[in-house]
């Protein structure tokens, strides 16, 4: 537009076993196309030399525009393309029609592809935000239908060119409600209503055409977002949503700077810099909103992953609760407590504690055969990183177990079913305002596992190989977030398959009353996690979008350090476990097992 919950820490021993590096960023680059709403300084050269250091963007300079803030969040680049950066947006740009001195948005895309051999980085995030200047052209007398059709067609063509070149993640914000801008207000109620209708009509036509063409884009509902901010300015730290922060009135914000503010704090208390362009505060809120839409589906994708981690910990507890060949036939009971800890991207993705309990009954025939059943309950309480809310996961499990134990070799198998009940709170911060989107869902997990091992050595010291294979399937129902607004999501059903194979070595030293042991395995997840996470905005239910899914290391080590001993006439097993060398996250925990006869 030319106008326009504390991070939790487990015991030091468990965490020491589980140190790991951070996850990689979601996007390799952020590339922007569009008009002055996204322009990060293309026309800075038009500003008097003495002001170029602090002006040159269509906002309350020297504030950052939303594209710069979004790039800053992802550690990427949003400098103007004329300065060698990845922001091709130019103030005054129309979708497909040149509007000198600005290139059309379609031309910007073509220039980018031409400079990159016709290829688009599939791991990059692209933004195409245009059309406002086409609406202004209608206000100046251009034909309505033809102008909107050309703008929509040009935007679809730009998106199609990126898609054909390999782009997988294309952000396409809709037009804000131009009818609530100071310029529209000054023109009177009829003009306001007309511009609102034109903005809404363009938006509807745009997403309809994108859907008809088969292009999957990531929407931003800036139309409703700015209306929400304007309807409750104090909530968002604003004092003026109808006037202009930059003086004199009617001037462009291109050269606006603190010396021309309507008040010293105008850049942070006004919604609009000039007749149509947002202030720095409004741009920051636009960036906050964009991040919430891009990250929301990825937070939902954490839930099935977290369930697979607690499922594996439970399966390990079941597989290892028999410590050798039973001496006599009969029935015995066993139980265990666990304190599992999951922490990913140093807590920036999520951080959760999951206490759990298991109880089982085994029958032995006295010749090495053991069979039985078990039941368990666990509750995970986790925080999403960066103060984005959290979730609780309640799980109730029933399962069966069978094993054979010889003098040196052993093998066992298990199967279980787990009912999952989850409550999710996703916190979205728009400037100083906090929106909490809550929802509930349920699901189930099925698991089948087999483990085995062999022991070498005589006397107190025993050692030998161990191996296991665990299959899990997690199914979660979708849910609709509460607190309906531009940031609220509809999350779809999720399904996750997991197949973890483990191979390693175990050592133990039996002193009679006390048997310390160490088990180390190399683990491999053979099933790929979903490459994308999907969702829909509640205010734009017809547009399903996808963002990168979780990228969690599928090869890592697991170390268990424990000891078996007698406790008040019962057999006890106390220890700690943790993953090693898992880029992206750590799983750690403590456990206590008890067993006795009837």
LINFENPE-V786714 format. One record per residue. N is the residue number from 1. SS is DSSP state (helix for helix, strand for strand, loop for the rest). NEAR is the number of other C-alpha atoms within 8 Angstrom. Layout:
n->[N,N]
ss->[SS,SS]
near->[NEAR,NEAR]
//
This chain:
n->[1,2,3,4,5,6,7,8,9,10,11,12,13,14,15,16,17,18,19,20,21,22,23,24,25,26,27,28,29,30,31,32,33,34,35,36,37,38,39,40,41,42,43,44,45,46,47,48,49,50,51,52,53,54,55,56,57,58,59,60,61,62,63,64,65,66,67,68,69,70,71,72,73,74,75,76,77,78,79,80,81,82,83,84,85,86,87,88,89,90,91,92,93,94,95,96,97,98,99,100,101,102,103,104,105,106,107,108,109,110,111,112,113,114,115,116,117,118,119,120,121,122,123,124,125,126,127,128,129,130,131,132,133,134,135,136,137,138,139,140,141,142,143,144,145,146,147,148,149,150,151,152,153,154,155,156,157,158,159,160,161,162,163,164,165,166,167,168,169,170,171,172,173,174,175,176,177,178,179,180,181,182,183,184,185,186,187,188,189,190,191,192,193,194,195,196,197,198,199,200,201,202,203,204,205,206,207,208,209,210,211,212,213,214,215,216,217,218,219,220,221,222,223,224,225,226,227,228,229,230,231,232,233,234,235,236,237,238,239,240,241,242,243,244,245,246,247,248,249,250,251,252,253,254,255,256,257,258,259,260,261,262,263,264,265,266,267,268,269,270,271,272,273,274,275,276,277,278,279,280,281,282,283,284,285,286,287,288,289,290,291,292,293,294,295,296,297,298,299,300,301,302,303,304,305,306,307,308,309,310,311,312,313,314,315,316,317,318,319,320,321,322,323,324,325,326,327,328,329,330,331,332,333,334,335,336,337,338,339,340,341,342,343,344,345,346,347,348,349,350,351,352,353,354,355,356,357,358,359,360,361,362,363,364,365,366,367,368,369,370,371,372,373,374,375,376,377,378,379,380,381,382,383,384,385,386,387,388,389,390,391,392,393,394,395,396,397,398,399,400,401,402,403,404,405,406,407,408,409,410,411,412,413,414,415,416,417,418,419,420,421,422,423,424,425,426,427,428,429,430,431,432,433,434,435,436,437,438,439,440,441,442,443,444,445,446,447,448,449,450,451,452,453,454,455,456,457,458,459,460,461,462,463,464,465,466,467,468,469,470,471,472,473,474,475,476,477,478,479,480,481,482,483,484,485,486,487,488,489,490,491,492,493,494,495,496,497,498,499,500,501,502,503,504,505,506,507,508,509,510,511,512,513,514,515,516,517,518,519,520,521,522,523,524,525,526,527,528,529,530,531,532,533,534,535,536,537,538,539,540,541,542,543,544,545,546,547,548,549,550,551,552,553,554,555,556,557,558,559,560,561,562,563,564,565,566,567,568,569,570,571,572,573,574,575,576,577,578,579,580,581,582,583,584,585,586,587,588,589,590,591,592,593,594,595,596,597,598]
ss->[loop,loop,loop,loop,loop,loop,loop,loop,loop,loop,loop,helix,helix,helix,helix,helix,loop,loop,loop,loop,loop,loop,loop,loop,loop,loop,loop,loop,loop,strand,strand,strand,strand,strand,loop,loop,loop,loop,loop,loop,loop,loop,loop,helix,helix,helix,loop,loop,helix,helix,helix,loop,loop,loop,loop,loop,loop,loop,loop,loop,loop,loop,loop,loop,loop,helix,helix,helix,helix,helix,helix,helix,helix,helix,loop,loop,loop,loop,loop,strand,helix,helix,helix,loop,loop,loop,strand,loop,loop,loop,loop,loop,loop,loop,loop,loop,loop,loop,strand,loop,loop,strand,loop,loop,helix,helix,helix,helix,helix,helix,helix,helix,helix,helix,helix,loop,loop,loop,loop,loop,loop,loop,loop,loop,strand,strand,strand,strand,strand,loop,loop,helix,helix,helix,helix,helix,helix,helix,helix,loop,loop,loop,loop,helix,helix,helix,helix,helix,helix,helix,helix,helix,helix,helix,helix,helix,helix,helix,helix,helix,helix,helix,helix,helix,helix,loop,loop,loop,strand,strand,strand,strand,strand,loop,loop,loop,loop,helix,helix,helix,loop,helix,helix,helix,helix,helix,helix,loop,helix,helix,helix,helix,helix,helix,helix,helix,helix,helix,helix,helix,helix,helix,helix,helix,helix,helix,helix,helix,helix,helix,helix,helix,helix,loop,loop,loop,loop,strand,strand,strand,loop,helix,helix,helix,helix,helix,helix,helix,helix,helix,helix,loop,helix,helix,helix,helix,loop,loop,loop,strand,strand,strand,strand,strand,loop,strand,loop,loop,loop,loop,loop,loop,helix,helix,helix,loop,loop,helix,helix,helix,strand,loop,loop,loop,loop,helix,helix,helix,helix,strand,strand,strand,loop,loop,loop,loop,loop,strand,loop,helix,helix,helix,helix,helix,helix,helix,helix,helix,helix,helix,helix,helix,helix,helix,helix,helix,helix,helix,helix,helix,helix,helix,helix,helix,helix,helix,helix,helix,helix,helix,helix,helix,helix,helix,helix,helix,helix,helix,helix,loop,loop,loop,loop,loop,loop,loop,loop,loop,loop,strand,strand,strand,strand,strand,strand,strand,strand,strand,strand,strand,strand,strand,strand,strand,helix,helix,helix,loop,loop,strand,strand,strand,strand,strand,strand,strand,strand,strand,strand,strand,strand,strand,strand,strand,loop,loop,loop,loop,strand,strand,strand,strand,strand,strand,strand,strand,strand,strand,strand,strand,strand,strand,strand,strand,loop,loop,loop,loop,strand,strand,strand,strand,strand,strand,strand,strand,strand,strand,strand,strand,strand,strand,strand,strand,strand,loop,loop,loop,strand,strand,strand,strand,strand,strand,strand,strand,strand,strand,strand,strand,strand,strand,strand,strand,strand,strand,strand,strand,strand,strand,loop,loop,strand,strand,strand,strand,strand,strand,strand,strand,strand,strand,strand,strand,strand,strand,strand,strand,strand,strand,strand,strand,strand,strand,loop,strand,loop,loop,loop,loop,strand,strand,strand,strand,strand,strand,strand,strand,strand,strand,strand,strand,strand,strand,strand,strand,loop,loop,strand,strand,loop,loop,loop,loop,loop,loop,loop,loop,strand,strand,strand,loop,loop,strand,strand,strand,strand,strand,strand,strand,strand,strand,strand,strand,strand,strand,strand,strand,strand,strand,loop,loop,loop,strand,strand,strand,strand,strand,strand,strand,strand,strand,strand,strand,strand,loop,loop,loop,loop,loop,loop,strand,strand,strand,strand,strand,strand,loop,loop,strand,strand,strand,strand,strand,strand,strand,strand,strand,loop,loop,loop,loop,loop,loop,strand,strand,strand,strand,strand,strand,strand,strand,strand,strand,strand,strand,strand,loop,loop,strand,strand,strand,strand,strand,strand,strand,strand,strand,strand,strand,loop,loop,loop,loop,strand,strand,strand,strand,strand,strand,strand,strand,strand,strand,strand,strand,strand,loop]
near->[15,10,10,11,7,4,8,7,7,9,6,7,7,14,12,7,12,13,10,11,11,10,11,5,7,7,9,9,9,14,13,14,17,21,18,16,13,15,18,14,9,15,10,10,9,6,12,7,6,5,9,11,5,8,14,15,18,19,16,18,17,9,9,11,15,12,12,12,11,12,12,9,7,9,7,10,13,14,12,15,10,7,6,7,10,12,15,15,17,15,15,14,19,18,16,13,7,9,10,6,5,10,13,14,19,12,9,13,12,10,8,9,13,8,7,8,6,8,8,11,7,8,11,14,14,12,13,15,13,15,13,10,13,12,13,8,10,11,7,6,6,8,7,7,6,7,13,11,8,10,13,14,10,12,15,11,9,13,11,9,10,12,10,7,10,10,15,9,13,13,12,11,12,11,16,10,15,12,13,11,12,13,8,14,13,6,9,8,7,7,11,14,9,9,13,12,8,9,15,11,8,12,10,8,9,11,9,8,11,12,10,7,6,6,10,10,13,14,11,10,13,13,11,11,11,10,10,8,10,9,6,8,12,7,9,11,11,12,8,9,10,10,10,14,16,16,11,6,8,7,8,10,14,11,12,16,12,8,5,9,15,9,6,7,7,11,14,10,11,16,15,17,18,19,16,13,14,16,16,15,13,10,12,13,11,11,12,12,12,10,9,10,10,10,9,10,14,13,10,9,12,9,8,13,9,9,10,11,9,10,10,9,9,8,11,8,9,9,12,7,8,6,5,7,10,10,5,7,10,8,10,11,12,13,11,12,11,12,11,14,13,13,13,14,12,10,11,10,12,14,16,13,12,13,11,12,11,11,11,11,11,12,11,14,10,10,7,12,11,13,11,11,11,12,11,11,11,12,11,12,11,12,15,15,11,6,8,10,13,13,13,11,12,11,11,11,11,11,11,11,14,11,12,11,14,9,5,8,10,12,11,12,12,15,11,11,11,11,11,12,11,11,11,11,11,11,11,12,10,12,10,8,9,8,9,11,13,11,11,9,11,10,11,11,13,11,13,11,12,12,12,11,11,11,10,8,7,6,6,8,10,12,12,11,11,14,12,11,11,14,11,13,11,15,12,12,10,10,11,8,12,9,9,10,9,11,12,13,11,12,13,9,9,11,9,11,11,13,11,12,12,12,11,11,11,12,11,12,10,11,7,5,7,10,12,11,11,11,11,11,13,11,13,10,11,9,8,8,9,8,8,9,13,11,12,13,14,12,9,8,8,5,11,12,11,13,13,9,11,11,7,8,9,9,9,12,12,12,13,11,11,11,11,11,10,10,7,4,6,9,12,12,12,11,11,13,13,15,15,13,10,14,10,15,16,14,12,16,13,12,12,11,13,11,11,10,6,5]
//
